[in-house]
Amino acid sequence: MVDNANEILDDVFAALEAGQIPTDTTISPLAWDIGTDRAEAGVHPKESLDAASVFFKVALPALSIALENRPDYPRLFTIAALTLEQAISSRIRAASASYTSFLLNRVHTVQTEERRRIARDLHDRIGYGVSVAHQQLELYQRNRVAEPVRASDNVKLAEQAIQEAMRKLRQVTSELHPHDSLKSLEKALLGYLETVDTHDVDVRLQINGDEEWALPDVRDESFLIVREAVRNALAHARASMILIRIDIAPHELRGIVQDNGRGIPRERPASSGMGLQSMRERAELLGGSVVVSSEAGRGTSVELCMPRSDAQ
């Protein structure tokens, strides 16, 4: 930030020396790097705007004092003020463009990984069942004359494999099917839990507050984030209990998904993983945040905070 401020002041001093407002709007790569760094750190662009406003309010009076004894003060102060505004706003635009580009690239990466996950699900969960059914039907053709009893068993096994594949296909498509804005976050989560295998896992869901306090897009994104956290816990945690709590207040929605499983391995930090990145991106796009904490052998906690945007 200090380097950025120094560059802005250098632009102002150069304009004063030249006696005119610069027309060249070439920006240092520093502004672009700042936007990328802030996006990566999860700092909202509003923070950059606030910092720029503070810098302008501090720098302008200081420039006025520095120029007040000059005989051509009005002209020089005008050049300084307009150049200062131009230098700040151009860097804000560059940083914002960089911020947006970074998020778009991250979203693209997450979408690519999601497509790969879907492909794996189709292959592993559905392709296998279809393959089994096909093999059993081939055996039926081979056995139907010489061994009719075994052939009958082959048909039954094929039917079972097809039914299982259909069940898994419905589960996959239900996760992908576009939906209208959620009317009830609680019902949506309960509906999801009915479609997944929670055998031997005690899953508890508690939602407090009035869901109408949360805006529709907050409910939608919160559902997707919490669902992904639960899916990760069921798939990887080896937990016996998963606790889901969502507290909804007029100004924000807070949620937590905790499990008592094995935790995230040390060689795989809590900040890694495309699923975790996806959750963070969804929250950040609405000004929220996702914090993941884990301790080996003592479970994982995923905490979500989504502010109500029109409450600011």
Long-range contacts (C-beta under 8 A, 24 or more apart in sequence): 1-34, 1-51, 3-30, 4-30, 4-31, 4-34, 4-91, 5-55, 5-59, 7-87, 7-91, 8-55, 8-59, 8-84, 8-87, 8-88, 8-91, 9-59, 11-83, 11-86, 11-87, 12-59, 12-63, 12-80, 12-83, 12-84, 12-87, 15-79, 15-80, 15-83, 16-67, 16-76, 16-79, 16-80, 16-83, 19-79, 20-79, 21-79, 21-82, 21-83, 21-86, 22-83, 22-86, 25-86, 25-90, 27-90, 27-91, 27-94, 31-90, 31-91, 31-94, 31-95, 31-98, 32-94, 32-95, 32-97, 32-98, 33-98, 34-91, 34-95, 34-98, 35-94, 35-95, 35-96, 35-97, 35-98, 35-99, 35-101, 35-102, 36-98, 36-99, 36-101, 36-102, 38-95, 38-99, 39-98, 39-99, 39-102, 39-103, 39-106, 40-102, 42-280, 42-284, 42-289, 44-284, 44-287, 45-95, 45-96, 45-99, 46-287, 48-92, 48-95, 48-96, 49-92, 52-88, 52-89, 52-91, 52-92, 55-88, 56-84, 56-85, 56-88, 59-84, 60-84, 103-281, 103-284, 103-285, 106-277, 106-281, 107-281, 109-274, 109-277, 110-274, 110-277, 110-278, 110-281, 113-274, 113-278, 114-274, 114-278, 118-172, 118-176, 121-172, 122-172, 125-165, 125-168, 125-171, 125-172, 126-165, 126-168, 126-169, 126-172, 128-165, 129-161, 129-162, 129-164, 129-165, 129-168, 130-161, 130-162, 130-165, 132-157, 132-158, 132-161, 133-158, 133-159, 133-161, 133-162, 133-165, 134-158, 136-161, 170-195, 171-195, 171-196, 181-216, 181-217, 181-219, 181-220, 182-216, 182-219, 182-220, 182-223, 184-211, 185-211, 185-214, 185-219, 185-222, 185-223, 185-246, 186-211, 188-223, 189-223, 189-226, 189-227, 189-230, 189-244, 192-227, 192-230, 193-230, 196-230, 196-231, 196-234, 197-234, 198-234, 200-240, 201-234, 201-239, 201-240, 201-241, 201-242, 202-240, 202-241, 202-242, 203-230, 203-241, 203-242, 203-244, 204-241, 204-242, 204-243, 204-244, 205-244, 205-245, 206-243, 206-244, 206-245, 206-246, 207-245, 207-246, 207-248, 208-245, 208-246, 208-247, 208-248, 209-247, 209-248, 209-249, 210-248, 211-248, 213-248, 213-249, 213-250, 213-253, 213-308, 214-248, 214-253, 214-306, 214-308, 215-308, 215-309, 215-310, 217-286, 218-253, 218-286, 218-288, 218-306, 218-308, 219-253, 221-282, 221-283, 221-285, 221-286, 221-288, 221-306, 222-246, 222-253, 222-255, 222-304, 222-306, 224-282, 225-255, 225-279, 225-282, 225-283, 225-290, 225-304, 226-255, 226-257, 226-304, 228-275, 228-278, 228-279, 229-257, 229-279, 229-302, 229-304, 230-257, 231-275, 232-273, 232-275, 232-276, 232-302, 233-257, 233-259, 233-261, 233-300, 236-261, 237-261, 237-262, 237-263, 237-299, 237-300, 238-262, 239-299, 250-308, 250-311, 251-307, 251-308, 251-311, 252-305, 252-306, 252-307, 252-308, 252-311, 253-304, 253-305, 253-306, 253-308, 254-303, 254-304, 254-305, 254-306, 255-303, 255-304, 255-306, 256-301, 256-302, 256-303, 256-304, 257-301, 257-302, 258-299, 258-300, 258-301, 258-302, 259-299, 259-300, 260-298, 260-299, 261-299, 261-300, 262-296, 262-297, 262-299, 263-294, 263-295, 263-296, 263-297, 263-298, 263-299, 263-300, 264-292, 264-294, 264-296, 264-300, 265-296, 266-296, 270-294, 270-300, 279-304
